[in-house]
Amino acid sequence: MSLVAALKGNGPTGFGYGSTADEVVKDLNLEGKNILITGCNSGLGLYTMQTLSQKGARIIAAARTIEKAKNATQDLSGEFLPMACELSEPTSVAKCADELVKRGEHIDVILCNAGIMALPKLQVQHGLELQFLTNHIGHFILITRLLDQLKDDGRVVLLSSSAHQMAPKKGIELDNLDGKQGYKPWRAYGQSKLANLLCARELARRFEGSHKTANAVHPGVIMTNLGRHSQGDVINFLGSTLGNALFLKSIPQGAASQTYLAAHPDAAKYSGEYFADCNVAKSSAHGKDMALAQALWEKSEEIVKDFNL
Ligand SMILES: NC(=O)c1ccc[n+]([C@@H]2O[C@H](COP(=O)([O-])OP(=O)(O)OC[C@H]3O[C@@H](n4cnc5c(N)ncnc54)[C@H](OP(=O)(O)O)[C@@H]3O)[C@@H](O)[C@H]2O)c1
């Protein structure tokens, strides 16, 4: 056990900083569960997919291309439905969702895991800054098109990040979603992760009165491919032995919170929460702002409507 894990201990769920995804599902049988995971070919998504499938869940494995989804699943035992879902291309996301509707898939969990971080230069696609488009709008399209497929006790889990605290002063700059009035890599990443958190909060509000849940997750800080666009001293330090020991979780630990929210029976009682270390955590003030959550939802609907999907 790492020093940090020992110091932090476990929380009310019985799990904590040091818990792994394998520990979370240890006593579970997930046969009959149908779980959609985006970003299934790398890092936390790949590990979560492996862990859930080993316990019997059928995985709808979404990646940017069908080849990536097939490659990620081909050596695993279990049941998989590989799907192409390029989150920065609204037509690809809509095609993926519509195919699942056409197949009559009933879905237990939509795990919105895929993401990109801190693009060094402003990139604009379909009139939107690329992290906002990929991390938020792509998943918004996927979720909203699949809402009728979600089972009565279905769950939506969105990967946010503690970096949601790096969002702009306004929280979400609804008047600067193309970044043209100012762009900073971490601020834009923070904004997109705040959007993931607010999307979970607003969805949970819309689920009130049902058994469906929606929650957001900060997985910890884990060395995955996510840092591919970031350079500099902080990333180098995190990769060093000392940085690793002090600040980093392993991939099995990083996958624990999303695995808990997706699969653990006890997690059914949580909705509209922000999780870290497998327990309810505190978010920024913007992360609790339900007026902003509603405004973001309405703006996202407008954006998606204009795509004419
Ligand atoms: N690692 C951390 O420390 C950390 C901390 C806080 C939050 N998170 C969040 O955790 C999630 C998983 O990240 P990770 O650490 O596992 O990173 P990762 O190893 O880079 O995996 C990210 C996944 O997202 C996919 N993806 C990226 N852009 C996409 C697009 N346009 N369409 C479809 N899929 C796309 C990637 O596919 P390709 O391989 O094809 O690019 C990959 O499968 C992210 O949402 C991230 O923001 C991670």
The ligand as a Tripos MOL2 file, in Angstrom:
@<TRIPOS>MOLECULE
LIG
   48    52     1     0     0
SMALL
NO_CHARGES

@<TRIPOS>ATOM
      1 N1         -5.1150   10.0090  -16.3700 N.am      1 LIG1
      2 C1         -5.4150   10.9400  -15.4970 C.2       1 LIG1
      3 O1         -4.5850   11.3280  -14.6410 O.2       1 LIG1
      4 C2         -6.7840   11.5660  -15.4820 C.ar      1 LIG1
      5 C3         -7.0780   12.5250  -14.4900 C.ar      1 LIG1
      6 C4         -8.3360   13.1120  -14.4840 C.ar      1 LIG1
      7 C5         -9.2710   12.7600  -15.4500 C.ar      1 LIG1
      8 N2         -8.9530   11.8360  -16.4090 N.ar      1 LIG1
      9 C6         -9.9680   11.4970  -17.4150 C.3       1 LIG1
     10 O2        -10.0180   10.0990  -17.5780 O.3       1 LIG1
     11 C7        -10.4630    9.7660  -18.9010 C.3       1 LIG1
     12 C8         -9.6400    8.6440  -19.4640 C.3       1 LIG1
     13 O3         -8.3290    9.1330  -19.6750 O.3       1 LIG1
     14 P1         -7.0310    8.2170  -19.6620 P.3       1 LIG1
     15 O4         -6.1680    8.7560  -18.5960 O.co2     1 LIG1
     16 O5         -7.3770    6.7910  -19.7010 O.co2     1 LIG1
     17 O6         -6.3800    8.6860  -21.0520 O.3       1 LIG1
     18 P2         -5.9470    7.8920  -22.3810 P.3       1 LIG1
     19 O7         -5.1110    6.7090  -22.0550 O.co2     1 LIG1
     20 O8         -5.3790    8.9320  -23.2720 O.co2     1 LIG1
     21 O9         -7.3370    7.3820  -22.9650 O.3       1 LIG1
     22 C9         -8.2380    8.2930  -23.5300 C.3       1 LIG1
     23 C10        -9.1750    7.5540  -24.4450 C.3       1 LIG1
     24 O10       -10.0350    8.5130  -25.0640 O.3       1 LIG1
     25 C11       -10.0450    8.2600  -26.4540 C.3       1 LIG1
     26 N3        -10.3390    9.4360  -27.2470 N.ar      1 LIG1
     27 C12        -9.6290   10.5890  -27.3270 C.ar      1 LIG1
     28 N4        -10.1820   11.3990  -28.2370 N.ar      1 LIG1
     29 C13       -11.2540   10.7590  -28.7500 C.ar      1 LIG1
     30 C14       -12.2060   11.0680  -29.7380 C.ar      1 LIG1
     31 N5        -12.1560   12.2070  -30.4330 N.pl3     1 LIG1
     32 N6        -13.1860   10.1630  -30.0030 N.ar      1 LIG1
     33 C15       -13.2370    8.9930  -29.3340 C.ar      1 LIG1
     34 N7        -12.3470    8.6260  -28.4060 N.ar      1 LIG1
     35 C16       -11.3620    9.5080  -28.1170 C.ar      1 LIG1
     36 C17        -8.6400    7.7720  -26.7590 C.3       1 LIG1
     37 O11        -8.6040    7.1570  -28.0230 O.3       1 LIG1
     38 P3         -7.2190    7.1510  -28.8940 P.3       1 LIG1
     39 O12        -6.2850    6.2450  -28.1550 O.co2     1 LIG1
     40 O13        -7.6580    6.6250  -30.2090 O.co2     1 LIG1
     41 O14        -6.7440    8.5670  -28.9570 O.co2     1 LIG1
     42 C18        -8.4590    6.8180  -25.5870 C.3       1 LIG1
     43 O15        -9.1020    5.6110  -25.8370 O.3       1 LIG1
     44 C19       -10.4310   11.0820  -19.6860 C.3       1 LIG1
     45 O16       -11.7430   11.5790  -19.8310 O.3       1 LIG1
     46 C20        -9.6290   12.0160  -18.7970 C.3       1 LIG1
     47 O17       -10.0020   13.3710  -18.9610 O.3       1 LIG1
     48 C21        -7.7370   11.2250  -16.4260 C.ar      1 LIG1
@<TRIPOS>BOND
     1     1     2 1
     2     2     3 2
     3     2     4 1
     4     4     5 ar
     5     4    48 ar
     6     5     6 ar
     7     6     7 ar
     8     7     8 ar
     9     8     9 1
    10     8    48 ar
    11     9    10 1
    12     9    46 1
    13    10    11 1
    14    11    12 1
    15    11    44 1
    16    12    13 1
    17    13    14 1
    18    14    15 2
    19    14    16 1
    20    14    17 1
    21    17    18 1
    22    18    19 2
    23    18    20 1
    24    18    21 1
    25    21    22 1
    26    22    23 1
    27    23    24 1
    28    23    42 1
    29    24    25 1
    30    25    26 1
    31    25    36 1
    32    26    27 ar
    33    26    35 ar
    34    27    28 ar
    35    28    29 ar
    36    29    30 ar
    37    29    35 ar
    38    30    31 1
    39    30    32 ar
    40    32    33 ar
    41    33    34 ar
    42    34    35 ar
    43    36    37 1
    44    36    42 1
    45    37    38 1
    46    38    39 2
    47    38    40 1
    48    38    41 1
    49    42    43 1
    50    44    45 1
    51    44    46 1
    52    46    47 1
@<TRIPOS>SUBSTRUCTURE
     1 LIG1         1 GROUP 0 **** ****
